[in-house]
Amino acid sequence: MTLEADLAVHLGRFSLDVAFEVANGEVLALSGANGAGKTTALHAIAGLVPLARGRIALDGEVLEDPAARIWVPPEARGIGFVFQDGRLFPHLSALENVAFGLRARGIARAKARGFALEWLERMGLAALAGARASTLSGGEARKVALARALAIAPHALLLDEPLSSLDEDAHIDVRDTLRQHLADFAGPCVLVTHEPADARMLCSRELLLVAGRSAEES
């Protein structure tokens, strides 16, 4: 399951022009300063911003190609996304947040809640299943967001600074959880980070972006 991303995006005065591939089971770190285009790259892969040109394919299936007039909507791309701010529904419980993506894919309510509880148990959060998202700590919310992304059994995973704005203890805890689940994830993964230590611990290789262009790969 290879993710092929040839991304050309224009957003106002900013342009992104970068290409990379991520193999099955590989975790690619996108690093760079604020405004380098890291989050824009993830949004393009997920179908949240359109390509001006280029091509996105997953396991040989083309998800977007403007020249060929191909565009697969985000919900049909088979991609899990953990946003930088988590984007949990604050009025819903942790369980309902994790079950949301499953319900959106047509899974019956009881079955979706059962799968969601299993994922919360894997994250060590079963005791917080009934807690509203608005009452969770930063670290707990990040784990719930990760569980929601993984519960849909995605073919690829996108993580946008999943460790940002956490205190030291929560940072270490969530990073350990991420490392465990990324090791078990079979598909390609792209992780945005500005922390070299996190990139080294979580990722197979790293691609540095500067002003929307790839500058260095390691």
C-alpha positions as CSV (number, residue, x, y, z in Angstrom):
1,M,0.0,0.0,0.0
2,T,2.0,3.0,-1.3
3,L,1.0,6.6,-1.0
4,E,2.1,8.6,-4.0
5,A,1.8,12.4,-3.5
6,D,2.7,14.9,-6.2
7,L,1.2,18.1,-4.8
8,A,0.9,21.5,-6.4
9,V,-1.4,23.8,-4.3
10,H,-2.0,27.5,-4.6
11,L,-3.5,29.3,-1.5
12,G,-3.4,33.1,-1.9
13,R,0.2,34.1,-2.1
14,F,1.4,30.7,-0.9
15,S,2.2,27.8,-3.2
16,L,3.2,24.3,-2.3
17,D,5.1,22.2,-4.9
18,V,6.4,18.9,-3.4
19,A,6.4,15.2,-4.3
20,F,7.1,12.1,-2.2
21,E,6.1,8.5,-1.8
22,V,5.4,6.6,1.4
23,A,5.6,2.9,1.5
24,N,3.5,0.4,3.4
25,G,4.3,0.5,7.1
26,E,6.6,3.5,6.7
27,V,6.2,6.8,8.7
28,L,7.4,9.9,6.9
29,A,8.0,13.0,8.9
30,L,7.3,16.3,7.3
31,S,9.3,19.0,9.1
32,G,10.0,22.7,8.7
33,A,9.3,26.1,10.0
34,N,5.8,27.5,10.5
35,G,4.3,28.3,7.1
36,A,6.5,25.8,5.2
37,G,3.5,24.0,3.9
38,K,3.4,20.9,6.1
39,T,-0.2,21.1,7.1
40,T,-1.2,22.2,3.6
41,A,0.4,19.0,2.3
42,L,-1.7,16.8,4.6
43,H,-4.9,18.7,3.7
44,A,-4.2,18.2,0.0
45,I,-3.7,14.4,0.5
46,A,-6.9,14.2,2.5
47,G,-8.8,16.1,-0.1
48,L,-9.5,19.2,2.0
49,V,-7.7,21.6,-0.3
50,P,-7.7,21.0,-4.1
51,L,-4.6,20.4,-6.3
52,A,-3.8,22.9,-8.9
53,R,-1.9,20.1,-10.6
54,G,-0.3,16.9,-9.7
55,R,-1.6,13.5,-8.6
56,I,-2.4,11.6,-5.4
57,A,-2.7,7.8,-5.5
58,L,-3.0,5.1,-2.8
59,D,-2.2,1.5,-3.6
60,G,-2.5,2.4,-7.3
61,E,-5.9,4.0,-7.0
62,V,-5.9,7.6,-8.2
63,L,-7.6,9.8,-5.6
64,E,-7.0,13.1,-7.3
65,D,-5.6,14.2,-10.7
66,P,-6.8,17.5,-12.0
67,A,-5.6,16.8,-15.5
68,A,-7.7,13.7,-15.7
69,R,-10.6,15.3,-13.8
70,I,-10.4,12.8,-11.0
71,W,-11.4,13.9,-7.5
72,V,-12.4,11.4,-4.7
73,P,-14.1,13.2,-1.8
74,P,-12.3,13.1,1.6
75,E,-14.7,10.6,3.2
76,A,-14.1,8.1,0.4
77,R,-10.3,8.2,0.4
78,G,-9.8,5.7,3.1
79,I,-7.5,8.0,5.0
80,G,-7.4,8.7,8.8
81,F,-6.6,12.2,9.9
82,V,-5.6,13.4,13.3
83,F,-5.8,17.2,13.3
84,Q,-3.5,19.4,15.2
85,D,-6.3,20.6,17.5
86,G,-7.9,17.2,17.6
87,R,-11.2,18.5,16.3
88,L,-13.3,16.5,18.8
89,F,-16.9,17.3,19.1
90,P,-16.9,19.0,22.6
91,H,-20.6,18.1,23.4
92,L,-20.1,14.4,22.6
93,S,-18.5,11.8,24.9
94,A,-15.2,10.2,24.1
95,L,-17.0,7.1,23.0
96,E,-19.3,9.0,20.7
97,N,-16.4,10.9,19.2
98,V,-14.6,7.6,18.3
99,A,-17.8,6.0,17.0
100,F,-18.7,9.1,14.8
101,G,-16.5,8.0,11.9
102,L,-17.8,4.5,12.0
103,R,-21.4,5.7,12.1
104,A,-20.7,8.0,9.1
105,R,-19.6,4.9,7.2
106,G,-23.0,3.2,7.8
107,I,-22.0,0.9,10.7
108,A,-25.0,0.3,13.1
109,R,-24.9,2.3,16.3
110,A,-24.4,-0.6,18.7
111,K,-21.6,-2.1,16.6
112,A,-19.9,1.3,16.2
113,R,-20.0,1.9,19.9
114,G,-18.6,-1.5,20.6
115,F,-15.7,-0.9,18.2
116,A,-15.2,2.6,19.7
117,L,-15.0,1.1,23.2
118,E,-12.4,-1.4,22.1
119,W,-10.2,1.4,20.7
120,L,-10.6,3.4,23.9
121,E,-9.5,0.4,25.9
122,R,-6.4,0.1,23.6
123,M,-5.6,3.7,24.4
124,G,-6.1,3.1,28.2
125,L,-9.1,5.4,28.2
126,A,-12.0,3.0,28.8
127,A,-12.8,4.7,32.1
128,L,-13.3,8.0,30.3
129,A,-15.7,6.6,27.6
130,G,-18.6,8.6,29.0
131,A,-16.7,11.8,29.6
132,R,-17.5,14.8,27.4
133,A,-14.6,15.7,25.1
134,S,-14.6,19.2,26.6
135,T,-13.6,17.8,30.0
136,L,-10.6,15.7,28.7
137,S,-7.0,16.8,29.3
138,G,-4.8,17.6,26.3
139,G,-3.2,14.2,26.3
140,E,-6.5,12.4,26.7
141,A,-8.0,14.3,23.8
142,R,-5.1,13.5,21.5
143,K,-5.5,9.8,22.3
144,V,-9.2,10.0,21.6
145,A,-8.5,11.7,18.3
146,L,-6.0,9.0,17.4
147,A,-8.5,6.3,18.3
148,R,-11.1,7.9,16.1
149,A,-8.7,8.0,13.2
150,L,-7.7,4.4,13.6
151,A,-11.1,3.0,14.3
152,I,-12.2,3.4,10.7
153,A,-9.4,1.0,9.6
154,P,-7.8,3.5,7.3
155,H,-5.5,2.6,4.4
156,A,-3.3,5.6,5.2
157,L,-2.8,7.8,8.2
158,L,-2.1,11.6,8.5
159,L,-1.0,13.1,11.8
160,D,-0.7,16.9,12.1
161,E,1.6,17.8,15.0
162,P,-0.2,15.3,17.4
163,L,2.2,16.2,20.2
164,S,2.1,20.0,20.1
165,S,1.0,22.1,23.0
166,L,1.3,19.2,25.5
167,D,3.1,19.5,28.8
168,E,6.2,17.3,29.2
169,D,4.5,14.4,30.9
170,A,1.6,14.3,28.5
171,H,4.0,14.7,25.5
172,I,6.0,11.6,26.6
173,D,2.8,9.6,27.3
174,V,1.2,10.4,24.0
175,R,4.4,9.8,22.1
176,D,4.8,6.4,23.6
177,T,1.2,5.6,22.7
178,L,1.8,6.8,19.1
179,R,4.9,4.8,18.8
180,Q,3.1,1.6,19.8
181,H,0.2,2.1,17.4
182,L,2.3,3.3,14.5
183,A,4.4,0.1,14.8
184,D,1.2,-1.8,14.4
185,F,-0.2,0.2,11.6
186,A,0.3,-1.5,8.2
187,G,-0.3,1.4,5.9
188,P,1.7,4.5,4.9
189,C,1.7,7.3,7.4
190,V,2.7,11.0,7.2
191,L,3.4,12.8,10.4
192,V,4.0,16.6,10.7
193,T,6.3,17.7,13.4
194,H,8.8,20.5,14.2
195,E,10.5,18.5,17.0
196,P,13.6,16.6,15.8
197,A,13.4,14.2,18.7
198,D,9.9,13.2,17.9
199,A,10.8,12.6,14.2
200,R,13.7,10.4,15.2
201,M,11.6,8.3,17.6
202,L,8.4,8.0,15.5
203,C,9.4,8.1,11.9
204,S,11.3,6.1,9.3
205,R,12.6,9.1,7.4
206,E,12.2,12.8,7.3
207,L,11.5,15.4,4.6
208,L,12.3,19.0,5.3
209,L,10.0,21.6,3.7
210,V,11.1,25.2,3.2
211,A,8.6,27.8,1.7
212,G,6.5,25.1,0.1
213,R,9.4,23.1,-1.5
214,S,11.3,20.0,-0.4
215,A,14.8,21.1,0.8
216,E,16.3,18.0,2.3
217,E,15.5,14.3,2.9
218,S,17.1,12.1,5.5
